[in-house]
Amino acid sequence: MKLIAAGWVLAGLLLGSLPAFAQDTNRFIFLCFGQSNMEGFPGILDEDKGPVDERLQVLAAVDFPALGRKKGEWYPAIPPLCRPSAGLGPADYFGRTLASNLPPHIKVGIINVAIGGCKIELFEKDTFPAYVATAPTWMTNTIMHAYGGNPYQRLVDMAKLAQQDGVIKGILLHQGESNTNDKQWPAKVKGIYDHLLKDLNLQAGDVPLLAGELLGADQHGACASMNKIIDALPATIPTARVISSVGCPGRPDHLHFTPAGYRQLGARYADQMLLLLGYPPAEPK
């Protein structure tokens, strides 16, 4: 009996030494990564500045001194969501559309780590240093100063922090302009996706990957040829879904979407995620 009692005491001490996390299964977390379109084109229109539904928040992946945001803390998801110098992107209206269509007891959390101009190789867990070594100075400055030299690890660190508060339900990707016509892109994306699942203890069936097309040929997109490769992603990742960019307006640079384009593309990401979550949107975009 004394041994049994001692065992219970020891178990109690061990449990008492573990951190107590109040995870909310009704807080849905979504990880977003990619290059400049996911980052958000600089400049935010007044109509996009908020307010937003109080159930929609962003976990700051960097410090935003001017906005009073600190890395690793939750804030209302008013753009910019990625970094202080960024703007509106698809993650904004992805979150807003989700919040307006999900039941009122469900909250939405966004984490956004993106670097303009980067290749997908920047997010490869084991080999990214070789890419960083050849990247232009303006990019490496952002990588080093904003993300501590490792954007992939920053995404994982913020995701682990968010898992204390909620449940990761999906991963959003918008990238490809810098990998145009790279036929190995799907395999590279799969490697990153697999590492994220492993590092965050997730199952693919529970966490789909949504990949958006680049600015389309109908908008004279300079990298529209990459969409054929992006469209084939589900053949490599069965849990991947591709988000069409057809009809989403683009800027004169033929690379980035307009604010209207980001709103429409973001809503399409959300419509697909709502279907996967079992909450069909009333009016798909």
C-alpha positions as CSV (number, residue, x, y, z in Angstrom):
1,M,0.0,0.0,0.0
2,K,2.9,2.4,0.8
3,L,4.4,1.7,-2.6
4,I,1.1,2.5,-4.3
5,A,0.7,5.7,-2.3
6,A,4.2,6.7,-3.1
7,G,3.5,6.1,-6.8
8,W,0.5,8.4,-6.7
9,V,2.5,11.1,-5.0
10,L,5.2,10.8,-7.6
11,A,2.7,10.9,-10.4
12,G,1.1,14.0,-8.9
13,L,4.5,15.7,-8.6
14,L,5.3,14.9,-12.2
15,L,2.0,16.2,-13.5
16,G,2.3,19.3,-11.4
17,S,5.7,20.1,-13.0
18,L,4.2,20.0,-16.5
19,P,3.1,23.3,-18.1
20,A,-0.7,23.8,-17.9
21,F,-2.0,24.7,-21.4
22,A,-5.6,25.8,-21.8
23,Q,-5.9,24.6,-25.4
24,D,-9.2,25.7,-27.0
25,T,-10.4,23.1,-29.5
26,N,-12.7,25.8,-30.9
27,R,-9.8,28.0,-31.9
28,F,-8.8,27.0,-35.5
29,I,-5.2,27.9,-36.4
30,F,-4.0,28.3,-39.9
31,L,-0.3,28.6,-41.0
32,C,0.5,30.8,-44.0
33,F,3.8,30.9,-45.9
34,G,5.2,31.8,-49.2
35,Q,6.6,34.9,-51.0
36,S,5.4,38.4,-51.8
37,N,1.8,37.7,-52.6
38,M,1.4,35.9,-49.3
39,E,3.4,38.6,-47.6
40,G,1.0,41.2,-48.9
41,F,1.6,44.0,-51.3
42,P,2.5,47.3,-49.5
43,G,-0.3,49.7,-49.2
44,I,-3.6,49.1,-47.3
45,L,-6.8,50.7,-48.3
46,D,-9.0,52.3,-45.7
47,E,-11.8,49.7,-46.3
48,D,-9.4,46.9,-45.4
49,K,-8.1,48.4,-42.2
50,G,-10.8,47.1,-40.0
51,P,-12.4,46.6,-37.6
52,V,-12.5,42.8,-38.0
53,D,-14.6,40.2,-36.2
54,E,-13.2,39.8,-32.6
55,R,-13.0,36.1,-33.2
56,L,-10.3,36.6,-35.9
57,Q,-6.8,37.1,-34.6
58,V,-3.2,37.0,-35.8
59,L,-0.3,35.6,-33.8
60,A,2.5,38.1,-34.6
61,A,5.5,36.2,-36.0
62,V,7.7,39.4,-35.7
63,D,7.6,42.6,-33.6
64,F,5.4,45.4,-35.0
65,P,6.7,48.4,-32.9
66,A,4.5,51.0,-34.5
67,L,1.4,48.9,-33.9
68,G,2.4,47.9,-30.5
69,R,2.5,44.2,-31.4
70,K,5.0,41.8,-29.9
71,K,6.2,38.5,-31.5
72,G,4.3,35.5,-30.1
73,E,1.2,37.3,-28.9
74,W,-2.3,37.4,-30.3
75,Y,-3.9,40.6,-31.8
76,P,-7.0,41.5,-33.9
77,A,-6.2,40.4,-37.5
78,I,-6.0,43.9,-39.0
79,P,-3.4,44.1,-41.8
80,P,-0.5,43.9,-42.1
81,L,-0.5,40.3,-40.8
82,C,3.0,39.3,-42.0
83,R,5.4,42.2,-41.1
84,P,5.2,45.9,-40.6
85,S,6.3,46.7,-44.2
86,A,3.8,44.3,-45.7
87,G,0.2,44.9,-46.9
88,L,-3.0,43.2,-47.7
89,G,-2.7,39.6,-48.8
90,P,-4.9,36.5,-49.3
91,A,-4.6,35.6,-45.6
92,D,-6.7,38.6,-44.7
93,Y,-9.9,37.8,-46.5
94,F,-9.3,34.1,-45.9
95,G,-9.6,34.8,-42.2
96,R,-12.5,37.2,-42.6
97,T,-14.5,34.9,-44.8
98,L,-13.9,32.0,-42.4
99,A,-15.0,34.0,-39.4
100,S,-18.2,35.1,-41.1
101,N,-19.2,31.6,-42.1
102,L,-18.1,29.5,-39.1
103,P,-20.4,29.1,-36.1
104,P,-20.0,31.9,-33.6
105,H,-18.3,29.8,-31.0
106,I,-15.3,29.1,-33.3
107,K,-12.4,31.5,-33.4
108,V,-9.8,31.8,-36.1
109,G,-6.1,32.3,-35.7
110,I,-3.6,33.2,-38.5
111,I,0.2,32.9,-38.5
112,N,1.9,34.4,-41.5
113,V,5.6,33.9,-42.4
114,A,6.5,35.1,-45.9
115,I,9.5,36.6,-47.8
116,G,9.0,38.6,-51.0
117,G,11.0,37.2,-53.9
118,C,12.1,34.0,-52.2
119,K,12.2,30.5,-53.8
120,I,10.5,27.6,-52.1
121,E,14.0,26.5,-51.2
122,L,14.0,29.1,-48.4
123,F,11.5,26.9,-46.4
124,E,13.4,23.6,-46.9
125,K,14.3,22.7,-43.3
126,D,17.7,21.1,-43.9
127,T,19.0,22.8,-47.0
128,F,17.8,26.4,-46.7
129,P,21.3,27.7,-45.7
130,A,22.6,27.0,-49.2
131,Y,19.9,29.1,-50.7
132,V,20.4,31.9,-48.2
133,A,24.1,32.0,-49.0
134,T,23.3,33.0,-52.6
135,A,20.2,35.2,-51.9
136,P,20.4,39.0,-52.5
137,T,21.3,41.3,-49.6
138,W,17.9,42.9,-49.3
139,M,16.4,39.4,-48.8
140,T,19.0,38.1,-46.4
141,N,18.6,41.3,-44.3
142,T,14.9,40.5,-43.9
143,I,15.6,36.8,-43.2
144,M,18.2,37.6,-40.6
145,H,16.6,40.6,-38.9
146,A,12.9,39.6,-39.0
147,Y,13.1,35.9,-38.8
148,G,16.3,35.2,-36.9
149,G,17.9,33.7,-40.0
150,N,15.4,30.8,-40.3
151,P,11.9,31.5,-41.6
152,Y,10.9,27.8,-41.5
153,Q,11.9,27.6,-37.8
154,R,10.1,30.8,-37.0
155,L,6.9,29.3,-38.5
156,V,7.3,26.1,-36.5
157,D,8.1,28.1,-33.3
158,M,5.0,30.2,-33.7
159,A,2.9,27.2,-34.6
160,K,4.0,25.4,-31.4
161,L,3.1,28.5,-29.4
162,A,-0.3,28.6,-31.1
163,Q,-0.9,24.9,-30.4
164,Q,-1.1,25.9,-26.7
165,D,-4.2,28.0,-27.5
166,G,-5.8,26.1,-30.4
167,V,-5.7,23.4,-33.0
168,I,-4.0,23.7,-36.4
169,K,-6.5,23.0,-39.1
170,G,-4.8,23.9,-42.3
171,I,-1.7,25.3,-44.1
172,L,-1.9,28.0,-46.8
173,L,0.8,28.4,-49.4
174,H,1.2,31.1,-52.1
175,Q,4.6,30.8,-53.8
176,G,6.0,30.0,-57.2
177,E,6.9,33.1,-59.0
178,S,10.6,32.6,-58.2
179,N,10.3,28.9,-59.1
180,T,8.5,29.4,-62.4
181,N,8.7,26.3,-64.6
182,D,10.5,24.3,-61.9
183,K,9.1,20.8,-62.3
184,Q,10.6,19.8,-59.0
185,W,8.5,22.3,-57.1
186,P,5.7,19.9,-56.0
187,A,8.3,17.5,-54.6
188,K,10.0,20.4,-52.7
189,V,6.6,21.6,-51.3
190,K,5.9,18.0,-50.2
191,G,9.2,17.9,-48.3
192,I,8.3,21.1,-46.5
193,Y,4.8,19.9,-45.8
194,D,6.0,16.6,-44.4
195,H,8.5,18.4,-42.1
196,L,5.8,20.7,-40.8
197,L,3.5,17.7,-40.1
198,K,6.3,15.9,-38.3
199,D,7.7,18.9,-36.3
200,L,4.2,19.8,-35.2
201,N,2.9,16.3,-34.5
202,L,0.1,16.6,-37.1
203,Q,-1.6,14.2,-39.4
204,A,-2.0,15.0,-43.1
205,G,-5.6,14.0,-43.1
206,D,-6.3,16.6,-40.4
207,V,-4.3,19.4,-41.9
208,P,-4.8,20.0,-45.6
209,L,-2.5,22.1,-47.7
210,L,-4.1,24.9,-49.8
211,A,-1.9,26.3,-52.6
212,G,-3.0,29.3,-54.6
213,E,-2.4,29.8,-58.2
214,L,-0.2,32.8,-59.3
215,L,-1.6,35.7,-61.2
216,G,-3.3,34.1,-64.2
217,A,-3.0,34.2,-67.9
218,D,-6.3,36.0,-68.1
219,Q,-4.6,38.9,-66.2
220,H,-1.4,38.6,-68.3
221,G,0.5,37.2,-65.3
222,A,4.2,37.1,-66.0
223,C,4.5,33.7,-64.2
224,A,1.2,32.2,-65.2
225,S,2.9,29.2,-66.8
226,M,3.7,28.1,-63.3
227,N,0.1,27.4,-62.6
228,K,0.2,24.2,-64.6
229,I,2.8,22.9,-62.2
230,I,0.8,24.2,-59.1
231,D,-2.3,22.6,-60.4
232,A,-0.6,19.2,-60.4
233,L,0.3,19.5,-56.7
234,P,-2.5,17.1,-55.5
235,A,-0.8,14.3,-57.5
236,T,2.2,14.6,-55.2
237,I,0.3,15.6,-52.0
238,P,-3.1,13.9,-51.9
239,T,-4.3,16.3,-49.1
240,A,-3.5,19.4,-51.1
241,R,-6.1,21.6,-52.8
242,V,-5.4,24.2,-55.5
243,I,-7.1,27.6,-55.3
244,S,-7.9,29.1,-58.7
245,S,-6.8,32.7,-59.4
246,V,-8.9,33.0,-62.6
247,G,-10.6,36.4,-62.6
248,C,-8.6,37.8,-59.7
249,P,-7.4,41.2,-60.9
250,G,-3.7,41.9,-61.1
251,R,-1.4,45.0,-60.8
252,P,0.4,46.5,-63.8
253,D,3.6,44.6,-62.7
254,H,1.9,41.4,-63.8
255,L,3.1,39.7,-60.6
256,H,0.9,40.9,-57.8
257,F,-2.8,41.0,-57.2
258,T,-4.8,44.2,-56.6
259,P,-6.6,44.6,-53.3
260,A,-9.8,43.3,-55.0
261,G,-7.7,40.4,-56.3
262,Y,-6.5,39.6,-52.8
263,R,-10.0,39.8,-51.4
264,Q,-11.3,37.4,-54.0
265,L,-8.4,35.0,-53.8
266,G,-8.5,35.0,-50.0
267,A,-12.2,34.2,-50.0
268,R,-11.6,31.3,-52.4
269,Y,-9.0,29.9,-50.0
270,A,-11.7,30.2,-47.3
271,D,-14.4,28.6,-49.3
272,Q,-12.3,25.5,-49.9
273,M,-11.3,25.3,-46.3
274,L,-14.9,25.7,-45.2
275,L,-15.9,22.7,-47.4
276,L,-13.1,20.7,-45.9
277,L,-14.1,21.6,-42.4
278,G,-17.7,20.7,-43.1
279,Y,-19.2,24.2,-43.3
280,P,-20.1,24.8,-46.9
281,P,-20.1,28.6,-47.7
282,A,-23.4,30.1,-48.6
283,E,-22.0,31.7,-51.8
284,P,-18.6,30.3,-53.1
285,K,-16.4,33.0,-54.6
